[in-house]
């Protein structure tokens, strides 16, 4: 593969999530083809944790605090690394549409160029769960275990896309507009800062191999849509079917590894890593992954 890779450490004046009084901090910018990718690691101890955030979420942004408590807690005993995908945070924009496969290649290159400790545990949130499955499919030797934090259920977006693509005569104006926007968001990379082709990515994940016997912990919120999440103009029949897809996600997720652990949180928050009682449950799920890895040593 003829890729140009350069590694340059950032100056200490560069923004860092953890700066004052932080030991064992490393950060840098890795240049991969046309994208300069920012990364940061904090803490010490193995196995290393690598975070794959949701769509458009850059931990390096000063206004983005959803991961701070998680990183502060886990980094007391383990090294925690995160990076900004192309187009968000401190990383540069990309001129080409991306899919999960391109993101997997970039993460793999980053691990080599920045000499991140591998294999590692992937912690993935929301759309990051799509990237995590594709990364494991392409580079299984890099992954020890996986924690999915309210990740997009595999197959759900593809199902919803197929349903939303069906324009019916009885659709109200609001519902028709919602359908078109939903389909456009999945099809068109320019609708998000990462230039991510969401539909192509979810299809890649759905066609990826499972996680084998790797420890797979999943924590999901109580429901995805329903009356509290769906716009009021969505027909009740479709709303119920969409809810069922998410309620059935436990079976889908747990079937992906012979060593899986599913937790249905009582919370309705999408950000189960926030410093609330949700964080405690998320940390326990990560502890389960650690325990499984110890048993296999």
Backbone torsions as a table, in degrees:
resi	resn	phi	psi	omega
1	UNK	NA	124.4	-173.9
2	UNK	-96.6	74.8	179.8
3	UNK	-108.2	142.7	176.4
4	UNK	-91.9	117.2	-177.4
5	UNK	-124.3	123.3	176.2
6	UNK	-129.1	143.9	-180.0
7	UNK	-120.5	125.2	177.0
8	UNK	-134.9	125.4	178.3
9	UNK	-73.6	140.7	-179.7
10	UNK	-77.4	155.5	175.3
11	UNK	-69.4	156.6	-177.1
12	UNK	-65.5	-16.5	178.9
13	UNK	-76.2	-13.1	178.4
14	UNK	-66.4	143.5	-179.1
15	UNK	-58.7	138.2	177.0
16	UNK	-137.4	139.1	177.3
17	UNK	-59.6	-41.6	179.2
18	UNK	-120.1	116.5	-177.7
19	UNK	-126.8	-78.7	-173.6
20	UNK	-62.3	126.3	175.2
21	UNK	72.1	12.1	-178.5
22	UNK	-95.9	125.4	177.0
23	UNK	-96.8	161.1	176.1
24	UNK	55.4	44.0	178.0
25	UNK	-104.6	131.5	172.3
26	UNK	-136.5	145.4	-179.1
27	UNK	-151.7	158.6	-178.6
28	UNK	-175.0	-179.9	178.3
29	UNK	-127.5	122.1	178.9
30	UNK	-108.7	129.2	-177.2
31	UNK	-97.1	111.2	-177.7
32	UNK	-118.0	107.3	-177.1
33	UNK	55.5	-116.3	-176.5
34	UNK	-98.9	10.8	-176.4
35	UNK	-122.7	131.5	171.5
36	UNK	-95.6	115.4	-172.8
37	UNK	-105.5	122.5	-179.9
38	UNK	-89.0	140.1	176.0
39	UNK	-139.7	161.4	176.3
40	UNK	-151.2	140.1	175.4
41	UNK	-129.3	142.4	179.2
42	UNK	-141.0	147.3	179.9
43	UNK	93.6	177.0	-179.9
44	UNK	-146.6	152.1	179.9
45	UNK	114.8	147.8	-178.3
46	UNK	-111.8	163.5	-3.0
47	UNK	-75.7	155.3	177.6
48	UNK	-70.4	145.9	175.7
49	UNK	-106.9	130.1	174.0
50	UNK	-116.5	125.9	-176.9
51	UNK	-95.7	131.2	173.4
52	UNK	-113.2	107.0	-174.1
53	UNK	-78.4	173.2	175.4
54	UNK	-75.5	173.1	-176.6
55	UNK	-57.9	125.0	175.6
56	UNK	80.0	1.4	-176.9
57	UNK	-96.6	118.9	178.4
58	UNK	-116.4	115.3	-177.2
59	UNK	-64.7	-25.9	-178.9
60	UNK	-71.0	-17.4	177.7
61	UNK	-65.7	129.9	-178.4
62	UNK	-61.6	-28.8	-179.3
63	UNK	-81.9	-10.1	-178.5
64	UNK	-95.2	107.3	-175.0
65	UNK	-117.6	5.9	-172.5
66	UNK	-65.4	-21.5	-177.6
67	UNK	-103.8	-7.6	-172.4
68	UNK	-56.8	-49.6	-177.1
69	UNK	-63.8	-39.5	178.8
70	UNK	-62.0	-48.7	-177.8
71	UNK	-64.8	-43.9	179.6
72	UNK	-59.6	-38.9	-179.1
73	UNK	-72.7	-51.0	-174.4
74	UNK	-69.8	-34.4	-176.1
75	UNK	-70.2	-6.9	175.7
76	UNK	-67.9	-26.2	-178.0
77	UNK	-125.5	-19.3	-176.4
78	UNK	-134.3	151.3	172.1
79	UNK	-72.4	134.2	178.4
80	UNK	-122.0	128.0	179.9
81	UNK	-122.1	145.1	171.9
82	UNK	-140.2	163.0	177.6
83	UNK	-145.4	159.4	176.9
84	UNK	-99.8	122.7	176.9
85	UNK	-70.1	166.1	-177.7
86	UNK	-54.1	133.9	174.7
87	UNK	92.2	-6.3	-179.4
88	UNK	-131.2	157.8	177.0
89	UNK	61.2	-134.5	-177.6
90	UNK	-91.0	-3.7	177.5
91	UNK	-80.0	153.0	-179.5
92	UNK	-78.9	167.3	179.4
93	UNK	-77.3	160.0	174.5
94	UNK	-108.2	148.3	-180.0
95	UNK	-91.0	-7.5	-175.7
96	UNK	-121.2	145.8	174.3
97	UNK	-58.1	145.9	-177.9
98	UNK	-115.0	154.8	167.9
99	UNK	-130.9	175.9	179.6
100	UNK	-59.9	-29.6	179.1
101	UNK	-67.3	-42.2	176.6
102	UNK	-64.0	-39.4	179.0
103	UNK	-65.0	-39.2	177.8
104	UNK	-62.4	-43.2	178.8
105	UNK	-62.5	-43.1	-179.3
106	UNK	-64.7	-41.4	177.9
107	UNK	-64.5	-42.2	179.5
108	UNK	-62.0	-41.6	176.8
109	UNK	-65.3	-38.6	178.5
110	UNK	-62.6	-43.2	179.4
111	UNK	-58.2	-42.7	-179.5
112	UNK	-71.7	-47.7	-174.6
113	UNK	-68.0	-40.5	-178.6
114	UNK	-89.2	-1.9	179.1
115	UNK	56.5	46.4	175.6
116	UNK	-72.1	148.7	-179.4
117	UNK	-69.9	127.3	179.3
118	UNK	-142.4	152.5	2.6
119	UNK	-72.2	161.5	-174.0
120	UNK	-136.6	173.4	173.9
121	UNK	-95.1	128.0	176.4
122	UNK	-91.5	124.6	173.7
123	UNK	-111.0	115.4	-171.7
124	UNK	-124.9	135.6	-179.0
125	UNK	-116.8	139.0	173.1
126	UNK	54.7	-125.2	-179.9
127	UNK	-62.6	-19.8	176.8
128	UNK	-60.1	-25.5	177.1
129	UNK	-64.9	-31.9	175.7
130	UNK	-64.9	-47.5	179.7
131	UNK	-62.9	-38.3	-177.7
132	UNK	-62.0	-42.3	-179.0
133	UNK	-67.8	-39.3	178.9
134	UNK	-68.4	-40.3	178.3
135	UNK	-61.0	-45.5	179.1
136	UNK	-62.0	-35.3	179.1
137	UNK	-65.8	-41.3	-175.3
138	UNK	-85.7	-32.6	-176.2
139	UNK	-134.7	61.9	-175.0
140	UNK	-61.8	-25.7	-179.7
141	UNK	-69.3	-14.7	-179.8
142	UNK	-86.3	-14.9	-168.8
143	UNK	-111.3	123.2	175.3
144	UNK	-89.2	-42.0	-177.8
145	UNK	-162.5	173.7	-173.2
146	UNK	-139.6	138.4	169.4
147	UNK	-122.9	119.2	178.2
148	UNK	-103.0	119.3	-177.0
149	UNK	-105.6	103.7	-175.7
150	UNK	42.7	49.5	-178.6
151	UNK	-74.4	155.0	175.4
152	UNK	-60.9	119.0	-179.7
153	UNK	-59.8	132.1	-179.3
154	UNK	-62.1	131.0	179.8
155	UNK	92.3	-16.3	-174.5
156	UNK	-70.1	-44.4	-179.1
157	UNK	-68.1	-37.6	178.2
158	UNK	-64.2	-40.2	177.6
159	UNK	-64.3	-48.0	-178.6
160	UNK	-63.4	-36.9	179.0
161	UNK	-61.4	-46.2	179.9
162	UNK	-61.6	-40.8	-179.8
163	UNK	-69.7	-42.8	-178.3
164	UNK	-70.6	-20.7	178.6
165	UNK	-75.8	-13.1	179.6
166	UNK	-87.5	103.4	179.9
167	UNK	-91.2	117.7	-174.3
168	UNK	-104.6	147.9	179.5
169	UNK	-58.3	-30.3	-177.1
170	UNK	-84.1	-1.9	179.1
171	UNK	-61.8	133.5	175.0
172	UNK	-72.9	166.5	-179.2
173	UNK	-61.6	-42.4	179.0
174	UNK	-64.3	-44.3	-178.4
175	UNK	-66.5	-40.1	178.5
176	UNK	-62.9	-42.1	178.4
177	UNK	-64.1	-41.4	178.1
178	UNK	-61.4	-44.7	179.0
179	UNK	-58.8	-47.2	-177.2
180	UNK	-64.9	-39.5	178.4
181	UNK	-66.7	-40.1	179.7
182	UNK	-62.6	-48.2	-180.0
183	UNK	-63.0	-42.9	-179.6
184	UNK	-62.1	-40.0	-179.3
185	UNK	-63.2	-37.6	-179.4
186	UNK	-77.1	-32.3	-175.0
187	UNK	-86.3	-33.2	-167.2
188	UNK	-106.3	111.6	-178.9
189	UNK	-62.0	-27.0	-176.5
190	UNK	-71.3	-3.4	178.9
191	UNK	-81.6	-5.4	178.6
192	UNK	-136.6	154.5	-174.5
193	UNK	-64.2	-24.3	-177.7
194	UNK	-84.2	-4.2	-175.3
195	UNK	56.9	37.6	-176.7
196	UNK	-89.4	127.8	170.9
197	UNK	-82.4	97.5	-173.8
198	UNK	-64.2	-45.5	-176.9
199	UNK	-61.5	-46.2	178.9
200	UNK	-61.5	-37.3	-178.4
201	UNK	-68.2	-44.5	-179.6
202	UNK	-66.4	-33.1	176.3
203	UNK	-67.7	-37.2	176.8
204	UNK	-62.7	-43.0	179.6
205	UNK	-65.1	-43.3	-179.1
206	UNK	-63.6	-23.8	-179.8
207	UNK	-100.9	7.9	179.1
208	UNK	-86.2	157.8	176.8
209	UNK	-68.8	161.9	-179.8
210	UNK	-80.5	-171.3	-174.7
211	UNK	-91.8	6.6	177.9
212	UNK	64.9	-126.3	178.4
213	UNK	-107.6	17.0	177.7
214	UNK	-69.1	142.4	177.2
215	UNK	-58.7	125.3	-179.3
216	UNK	-128.0	109.4	176.3
217	UNK	-105.2	137.2	-178.7
218	UNK	-130.0	129.4	172.4
219	UNK	-124.4	125.6	-177.1
220	UNK	-125.9	147.5	175.8
221	UNK	-72.3	176.0	-172.0
222	UNK	-65.4	-40.7	-179.3
223	UNK	-157.7	159.9	-178.0
224	UNK	-99.2	-45.5	-177.3
225	UNK	-120.0	-109.2	-177.8
226	UNK	70.8	-172.5	-174.6
227	UNK	-63.2	-23.1	-178.0
228	UNK	-86.8	-14.4	-175.4
229	UNK	-118.3	-33.3	-175.8
230	UNK	-82.5	140.7	173.6
231	UNK	-56.3	146.8	-173.9
232	UNK	-64.0	-18.3	-177.1
233	UNK	-86.9	-1.7	176.5
234	UNK	-75.5	129.2	179.9
235	UNK	-55.1	140.7	-176.4
236	UNK	-59.2	-37.4	-179.2
237	UNK	-60.9	-45.3	-179.9
238	UNK	-69.1	-40.1	178.4
239	UNK	-56.7	-44.9	179.4
240	UNK	-65.0	-40.7	178.9
241	UNK	-64.7	-38.8	178.9
242	UNK	-65.9	-41.7	176.0
243	UNK	-59.8	-41.7	-178.7
244	UNK	-63.3	-35.7	177.6
245	UNK	-59.5	-41.8	-179.6
246	UNK	-75.2	-35.6	177.9
247	UNK	-67.8	-30.6	178.7
248	UNK	-82.0	-0.9	-176.5
249	UNK	-63.3	-25.8	178.8
250	UNK	-56.6	-47.0	-179.9
251	UNK	-64.5	-40.2	179.9
252	UNK	-63.6	-49.3	-177.8
253	UNK	-63.8	-50.1	-174.1
254	UNK	-67.8	-20.8	179.0
255	UNK	-75.6	-9.2	-175.0
256	UNK	-85.5	-6.6	176.1
257	UNK	-148.9	144.7	175.8
258	UNK	-77.3	-4.4	179.3
259	UNK	-131.8	78.0	-174.3
260	UNK	-123.5	157.5	-177.9
261	UNK	-143.8	116.6	-175.7
262	UNK	-110.6	133.9	177.1
263	UNK	-125.5	123.9	174.5
264	UNK	-97.0	105.7	-178.3
265	UNK	-68.2	149.3	175.2
266	UNK	-79.1	-7.9	-178.0
267	UNK	-79.6	152.9	174.8
268	UNK	-104.4	6.9	-179.5
269	UNK	-80.1	140.7	175.5
270	UNK	-77.2	-23.8	-176.2
271	UNK	-101.4	81.1	-175.4
272	UNK	-78.9	2.8	176.8
273	UNK	-100.7	4.3	178.5
274	UNK	-69.9	155.9	-177.0
275	UNK	-74.2	65.7	174.8
276	UNK	-129.5	-166.3	176.7
277	UNK	-63.8	-20.6	177.3
278	UNK	-62.9	-38.1	-178.9
279	UNK	-60.9	-41.2	179.8
280	UNK	-60.0	-41.9	178.7
281	UNK	-67.1	-40.5	179.4
282	UNK	-64.0	-41.3	178.7
283	UNK	-66.0	-36.5	176.7
284	UNK	-65.0	-37.2	177.2
285	UNK	-64.0	-39.7	176.8
286	UNK	-66.3	-39.2	177.0
287	UNK	-59.5	-36.8	178.0
288	UNK	-60.8	-41.8	178.1
289	UNK	-61.6	-45.1	177.7
290	UNK	-56.7	-45.4	-178.2
291	UNK	-62.3	-41.6	179.6
292	UNK	-64.2	-37.8	179.4
293	UNK	-68.4	-35.9	177.6
294	UNK	-64.6	-38.1	-178.6
295	UNK	-67.6	-24.1	-178.4
296	UNK	-94.2	-5.1	178.8
297	UNK	-64.2	NA	NA
